[in-house]
Amino acid sequence: MRKLRVAVLYGGRSGEHEVSLQSAASVITHLDRNRFEIVPVAIDKQGRWHLNDISLLEGKKSLPVFKDAPKVVLPPNPPDTSSGSALIGLAGSGQPRTIDVVFPVMHGPLCEDGTIQGLLELADVPYVGCGVLASAVAMDKEMTKRVVRDAGLPIVSYVSLKHELWKKEKEPSAERIQKELGYPVFVKPANLGSSVGVHKVKEPSALDAALEDAFNYDTKVLVEAAVNAREIEVSVLENADATADPLVSVPGEINPTHEFYSYEAKYLDEKGATLIIPAKLASEQMKCVQEIAKKAFLAIECEGMARVDLLLDRTSGNFFFNELNTIPGFTSISMYPKLWEASGISYKELLSRLVDLAISRHKRKKALVREFRS
C-alpha cells in the first residue's frame, strides 16, 4: 500500500505562533514514516502559506518558516483527481501536490477556532481533530463555560467584558467584579491559549492595567474568581468505535513554580513547572476527573482529541471545569501526549490513531446526501 500523504500545518496568525513551531517539530519527528509521507506546510505571521522541504526540518526542536519557500494555495473546492486526494496548488510553475489528510498543529485564533477547519471542509480534505463547531465553541472560553454549565458541569464564577463597552463603563464594570467575584481574580482574553495575556489581579488598583493588556489580544475578556486550586489535566481521544464513549487518560497535575501557570512558566522557564503523572488523587477523585472530561468532550461535540483542564479547590475539595483545548500542545514534554504515554498509548501510535480517526470521519461525512430527495 502507498503511504498516506499527511500535510502538517503549522505556524499561523496567532499569538501562539511560536508554540505551534515547537509542537509541529515534535509531530513531524514522531509520525510513523512507514505509514506516512510528510508534507510540511507553514503559515507565516502574515497568513501566507509556504511548502517547506522536509529534509530541512529533520531533528529541529522548533520549525523555521522559510519565507522563500514555494507559496501554497489550498483550493476551496473538492478534489477531482482519481485518487480522491486533495490538491495543494503551488504559485508559479510548480506542479500541484496531492495530500490525503491534513494534520493542523496550530494554536489560537485563525488556527484552532474553526476557521482553518472550515477551509478544510470546503476543500473536502480529511483533517485531524475537532470540526468547525467544537473548534469555535472551545476557542471562546465564555461559550465553553456556557455549554458545559448547561451540561451540568461545575465552573468557576466569572464576568465577561466586551472591549468597547468596557471603555465606556470602566467604573460600573469594576464595581460589578468587586461585588460578584471579589479579589483575587484572573483576567484572560476569551479566545487565546497558552496563558497569553493572562494576569492574576490581587487588588482593584491593578485591574485596569490587566484588562488593558488582555484587550490587546481579544475584543472579549473573562474575569474569573481565583480559586486556591491544584491544576489537573486530562487527555481525551475519540473512540475508533463511533458508537462508544471517548477514551480518557489518567489525569496529570501541573505544579507551577511561578505564582500560576503563565506563558513564561510554560515556554520560557525550563523549571517553570513540574508535571506530575499520574496526579496524586484518590481513586474516587480520579473517576470524577475522568467523568467530567468525558462529559465536556461530548457536550462540546468534540472529535479526534482534546485536553480538558480542571481546577481542584484545595479548601473545599471540589472540582471545577476550567477549559478545553481542541489542539493541545504536542511537544514531547506536553501534557497531551505524555498523559497518553502514561495510559499505554505511545506518541507514535497516538498520532497514527488521530490520522485514522480523521479519515474515518471524512468517509462518514462523504456518505451524507447533499441534495434533496423526494
C-alpha positions as CSV (number, residue, x, y, z in Angstrom):
1,M,0.0,0.0,0.0
2,R,1.2,3.5,-0.8
3,K,2.0,5.8,2.1
4,L,-0.7,8.3,3.1
5,R,0.5,11.9,2.4
6,V,0.0,14.0,5.5
7,A,0.2,17.7,5.3
8,V,1.4,19.0,8.7
9,L,0.1,22.5,9.0
10,Y,1.9,24.9,11.5
11,G,2.6,28.5,12.4
12,G,-0.4,30.8,11.8
13,R,-1.5,34.3,12.5
14,S,-1.8,33.9,16.3
15,G,-0.1,35.0,19.5
16,E,0.7,31.3,19.9
17,H,2.7,31.1,16.6
18,E,5.9,30.1,18.3
19,V,4.3,27.4,20.4
20,S,3.0,25.9,17.1
21,L,6.5,25.7,15.7
22,Q,7.6,23.6,18.7
23,S,4.5,21.3,18.6
24,A,4.8,20.7,14.8
25,A,8.5,19.8,15.1
26,S,7.6,17.1,17.6
27,V,4.7,15.8,15.5
28,I,6.9,15.6,12.4
29,T,9.6,13.7,14.4
30,H,7.1,11.1,15.7
31,L,4.8,10.5,12.7
32,D,5.3,6.9,11.5
33,R,7.4,7.1,8.4
34,N,6.5,3.6,7.5
35,R,2.8,4.7,7.0
36,F,3.0,8.4,6.2
37,E,4.8,10.7,3.8
38,I,5.0,14.2,5.4
39,V,4.3,17.4,3.6
40,P,5.2,20.4,5.9
41,V,3.1,23.5,5.2
42,A,4.0,26.6,7.2
43,I,1.8,29.6,7.6
44,D,3.7,32.8,8.4
45,K,2.5,35.6,10.7
46,Q,1.1,37.5,7.7
47,G,-1.1,34.5,6.8
48,R,0.9,33.3,3.7
49,W,1.2,29.6,3.2
50,H,4.6,28.0,2.3
51,L,5.5,24.5,1.2
52,N,8.6,23.6,3.2
53,D,11.2,20.9,2.5
54,I,11.1,18.1,5.0
55,S,14.8,17.4,4.7
56,L,15.5,20.9,6.1
57,L,13.3,20.3,9.2
58,E,14.6,17.0,10.5
59,G,15.8,16.9,14.1
60,K,14.8,20.5,14.8
61,K,13.0,21.3,18.2
62,S,11.3,24.4,16.6
63,L,10.5,24.6,13.0
64,P,11.5,27.6,10.8
65,V,9.1,29.3,8.4
66,F,11.1,29.7,5.2
67,K,9.8,32.9,3.6
68,D,11.4,32.0,0.2
69,A,9.8,28.6,0.1
70,P,7.2,28.0,-2.6
71,K,3.8,29.7,-1.9
72,V,0.9,27.4,-1.4
73,V,-2.8,27.7,-2.3
74,L,-5.3,25.2,-1.0
75,P,-8.2,25.4,-3.5
76,P,-11.6,25.6,-1.6
77,N,-13.2,23.0,-3.8
78,P,-13.5,19.2,-3.7
79,P,-10.8,17.1,-5.4
80,D,-11.3,15.9,-8.9
81,T,-8.4,13.5,-9.0
82,S,-8.9,9.8,-9.5
83,S,-7.2,9.1,-6.1
84,G,-9.7,11.3,-4.3
85,S,-6.8,13.2,-2.7
86,A,-7.0,17.0,-2.3
87,L,-4.6,19.2,-4.3
88,I,-2.2,21.8,-2.8
89,G,-1.5,24.3,-5.5
90,L,1.9,26.0,-5.9
91,A,2.3,29.5,-7.0
92,G,4.3,29.9,-10.3
93,S,5.0,27.0,-12.5
94,G,5.3,24.3,-9.7
95,Q,3.2,21.2,-10.1
96,P,0.4,20.8,-7.6
97,R,0.9,18.2,-4.8
98,T,-1.8,15.8,-3.7
99,I,-2.5,15.3,0.0
100,D,-4.6,12.7,1.8
101,V,-5.1,14.3,5.2
102,V,-4.2,17.5,7.0
103,F,-2.8,17.5,10.5
104,P,-3.2,21.1,11.9
105,V,-0.7,21.7,14.7
106,M,-1.7,25.3,15.2
107,H,-2.9,27.1,18.3
108,G,-5.1,30.1,18.9
109,P,-7.3,32.4,16.8
110,L,-7.4,31.8,13.0
111,C,-5.9,28.4,13.6
112,E,-7.7,26.5,16.3
113,D,-11.1,28.3,16.3
114,G,-12.9,26.7,13.3
115,T,-11.5,28.9,10.6
116,I,-8.9,26.5,9.3
117,Q,-11.3,23.7,9.8
118,G,-13.9,25.5,7.7
119,L,-11.4,25.9,4.9
120,L,-10.5,22.2,5.0
121,E,-14.2,21.3,4.9
122,L,-14.7,23.4,1.8
123,A,-11.6,21.8,0.3
124,D,-13.2,18.4,1.2
125,V,-10.0,17.0,2.7
126,P,-9.8,14.9,5.9
127,Y,-8.2,16.7,8.8
128,V,-7.2,15.7,12.3
129,G,-9.1,17.0,15.3
130,C,-12.3,18.7,16.1
131,G,-14.7,20.1,13.4
132,V,-15.8,23.7,12.9
133,L,-18.5,23.8,15.7
134,A,-16.4,22.3,18.5
135,S,-13.3,24.2,17.5
136,A,-15.2,27.6,17.5
137,V,-17.0,26.9,20.8
138,A,-13.9,25.6,22.6
139,M,-11.8,28.6,21.5
140,D,-14.2,31.0,23.2
141,K,-13.7,30.4,26.9
142,E,-17.1,32.0,27.7
143,M,-19.0,29.9,25.2
144,T,-17.3,26.8,26.5
145,K,-18.4,27.7,30.0
146,R,-22.0,28.2,28.9
147,V,-22.1,24.8,27.2
148,V,-20.5,22.8,30.0
149,R,-22.6,24.6,32.6
150,D,-25.8,23.6,30.7
151,A,-24.4,20.0,30.7
152,G,-24.4,20.1,34.5
153,L,-20.6,20.6,35.0
154,P,-19.3,22.9,37.7
155,I,-17.5,26.1,36.7
156,V,-15.8,29.0,38.5
157,S,-17.8,32.3,38.7
158,Y,-16.9,34.8,36.0
159,V,-17.7,38.1,34.4
160,S,-17.4,38.7,30.7
161,L,-16.5,42.1,29.3
162,K,-16.5,43.4,25.7
163,H,-13.8,46.0,24.9
164,E,-15.9,48.9,23.5
165,L,-18.5,48.6,26.3
166,W,-15.8,48.3,29.0
167,K,-14.1,51.6,27.8
168,K,-17.4,53.3,28.3
169,E,-18.3,51.6,31.6
170,K,-15.0,51.1,33.4
171,E,-16.3,52.1,36.9
172,P,-19.5,50.1,36.8
173,S,-17.6,47.1,35.4
174,A,-15.0,47.3,38.2
175,E,-17.8,47.6,40.8
176,R,-19.5,44.5,39.3
177,I,-16.3,42.5,39.5
178,Q,-15.8,43.6,43.1
179,K,-19.3,42.7,44.1
180,E,-19.7,39.4,42.2
181,L,-16.2,37.9,42.3
182,G,-14.1,39.8,44.9
183,Y,-10.3,39.5,44.8
184,P,-8.0,38.0,43.7
185,V,-9.3,37.3,40.1
186,F,-7.8,36.1,36.9
187,V,-8.1,38.2,33.7
188,K,-8.0,36.3,30.5
189,P,-8.5,37.0,26.7
190,A,-11.6,34.9,25.8
191,N,-10.1,33.5,22.6
192,L,-6.5,32.7,23.3
193,G,-4.5,29.9,24.9
194,S,-1.0,29.2,26.3
195,S,-1.8,31.8,29.0
196,V,-1.0,34.6,26.6
197,G,-2.4,37.9,28.1
198,V,-3.4,36.2,31.4
199,H,-2.9,38.1,34.7
200,K,-3.6,37.4,38.3
201,V,-5.1,40.5,39.9
202,K,-4.9,40.7,43.7
203,E,-6.4,44.2,44.2
204,P,-8.7,46.6,42.4
205,S,-6.0,49.1,41.6
206,A,-4.3,46.5,39.3
207,L,-7.4,45.6,37.4
208,D,-7.3,48.3,34.7
209,A,-3.7,47.5,33.6
210,A,-4.5,43.8,33.4
211,L,-7.6,44.4,31.3
212,E,-5.8,46.8,29.0
213,D,-3.2,44.2,28.3
214,A,-5.8,41.4,27.8
215,F,-7.8,43.6,25.4
216,N,-4.6,43.8,23.2
217,Y,-5.3,40.2,22.3
218,D,-9.0,40.0,22.1
219,T,-12.2,42.1,22.0
220,K,-13.7,40.0,24.8
221,V,-12.1,39.2,28.1
222,L,-13.1,37.0,31.0
223,V,-12.6,37.9,34.6
224,E,-12.7,34.8,36.8
225,A,-12.8,34.3,40.6
226,A,-9.3,33.0,41.6
227,V,-9.5,29.6,43.3
228,N,-6.8,28.3,45.5
229,A,-6.6,25.2,43.4
230,R,-4.5,22.4,42.0
231,E,-4.4,22.3,38.2
232,I,-5.4,18.9,36.9
233,E,-5.4,18.0,33.2
234,V,-6.8,15.0,31.3
235,S,-6.3,13.9,27.7
236,V,-9.4,12.7,25.7
237,L,-9.3,10.7,22.5
238,E,-12.2,9.9,20.2
239,N,-13.0,6.2,20.1
240,A,-12.4,4.3,16.9
241,D,-15.9,2.9,17.5
242,A,-18.1,5.8,16.7
243,T,-20.9,4.5,18.9
244,A,-18.6,4.2,22.0
245,D,-17.6,6.8,24.6
246,P,-14.3,8.6,24.1
247,L,-11.1,7.3,25.7
248,V,-9.9,9.2,28.7
249,S,-6.3,9.2,30.0
250,V,-5.0,9.1,33.6
251,P,-5.1,12.6,35.0
252,G,-1.9,14.7,35.4
253,E,-1.1,17.7,37.6
254,I,0.7,20.9,36.8
255,N,2.7,22.2,39.7
256,P,4.0,25.6,38.6
257,T,7.0,27.2,40.3
258,H,5.6,30.6,39.3
259,E,2.5,32.1,41.0
260,F,0.4,30.5,38.3
261,Y,0.9,28.5,35.1
262,S,1.8,31.6,33.0
263,Y,3.2,31.7,29.4
264,E,6.7,32.2,31.0
265,A,6.3,29.1,33.2
266,K,5.1,27.0,30.2
267,Y,7.6,28.0,27.5
268,L,10.4,30.3,28.7
269,D,11.4,28.9,32.1
270,E,12.7,25.3,31.9
271,K,11.9,24.9,35.6
272,G,8.6,26.8,35.3
273,A,6.5,23.8,36.3
274,T,6.6,20.2,37.4
275,L,4.4,17.7,35.6
276,I,3.1,15.0,37.9
277,I,1.8,12.0,36.0
278,P,-0.4,10.4,37.2
279,A,-1.8,13.1,39.5
280,K,-1.8,12.3,43.2
281,L,-5.5,11.7,43.5
282,A,-7.7,9.2,45.4
283,S,-9.4,6.6,43.2
284,E,-12.8,8.4,43.5
285,Q,-11.2,11.7,42.5
286,M,-9.6,10.0,39.5
287,K,-13.0,8.7,38.4
288,C,-14.6,12.2,39.0
289,V,-12.0,13.9,36.9
290,Q,-12.3,11.4,34.0
291,E,-16.1,11.7,34.1
292,I,-16.0,15.5,33.9
293,A,-13.5,15.3,31.0
294,K,-15.6,12.8,29.1
295,K,-18.8,14.8,29.6
296,A,-17.2,18.1,28.5
297,F,-15.8,16.4,25.3
298,L,-19.3,15.1,24.5
299,A,-21.1,18.3,25.4
300,I,-19.0,20.4,23.0
301,E,-19.3,17.6,20.4
302,C,-15.5,17.2,20.1
303,E,-13.9,14.9,17.6
304,G,-10.4,13.5,17.4
305,M,-8.8,14.9,20.5
306,A,-9.0,17.4,23.3
307,R,-7.2,18.2,26.6
308,V,-9.5,19.1,29.4
309,D,-8.2,21.3,32.2
310,L,-9.8,21.3,35.7
311,L,-9.3,23.0,39.0
312,L,-9.3,21.1,42.3
313,D,-10.2,23.6,45.1
314,R,-7.7,22.9,47.9
315,T,-10.2,24.2,50.5
316,S,-13.5,22.5,49.5
317,G,-12.1,19.5,47.6
318,N,-14.5,20.4,44.7
319,F,-13.6,20.1,41.0
320,F,-14.3,22.8,38.5
321,F,-14.1,22.6,34.7
322,N,-11.6,25.3,33.6
323,E,-11.2,24.9,29.8
324,L,-10.9,22.6,26.8
325,N,-8.2,22.7,24.2
326,T,-9.0,21.1,20.8
327,I,-5.4,21.3,19.5
328,P,-3.3,20.9,22.7
329,G,0.4,21.3,22.9
330,F,2.2,18.5,21.1
331,T,5.8,18.9,22.1
332,S,7.5,15.7,23.5
333,I,7.0,17.2,27.0
334,S,3.5,18.4,26.5
335,M,0.8,17.0,28.7
336,Y,-1.5,15.6,26.0
337,P,1.0,13.0,24.6
338,K,2.6,12.4,28.0
339,L,-0.7,11.5,29.6
340,W,-1.4,9.0,26.8
341,E,2.0,7.5,27.2
342,A,1.3,7.0,30.9
343,S,-2.0,5.4,29.8
344,G,-0.4,2.9,27.4
345,I,-0.5,4.7,24.1
346,S,2.9,5.8,22.7
347,Y,3.4,9.1,20.9
348,K,3.8,7.4,17.5
349,E,0.7,5.3,18.0
350,L,-1.3,8.3,19.2
351,L,-0.5,10.3,16.0
352,S,-1.4,7.3,13.8
353,R,-4.8,6.9,15.6
354,L,-5.5,10.6,15.1
355,V,-4.9,10.3,11.4
356,D,-7.0,7.2,11.1
357,L,-9.9,8.9,13.0
358,A,-9.7,11.9,10.6
359,I,-10.0,9.6,7.6
360,S,-12.9,7.6,9.1
361,R,-14.8,10.7,10.0
362,H,-14.3,12.1,6.4
363,K,-15.7,8.8,5.0
364,R,-18.8,9.1,7.2
365,K,-19.4,12.6,6.0
366,K,-18.9,11.7,2.4
367,A,-21.7,9.2,2.7
368,L,-24.2,12.0,3.6
369,V,-26.8,13.1,1.0
370,R,-26.1,16.6,-0.3
371,E,-29.2,17.1,-2.3
372,F,-32.9,16.9,-1.7
373,R,-34.6,13.6,-2.5
374,S,-38.3,13.4,-2.7
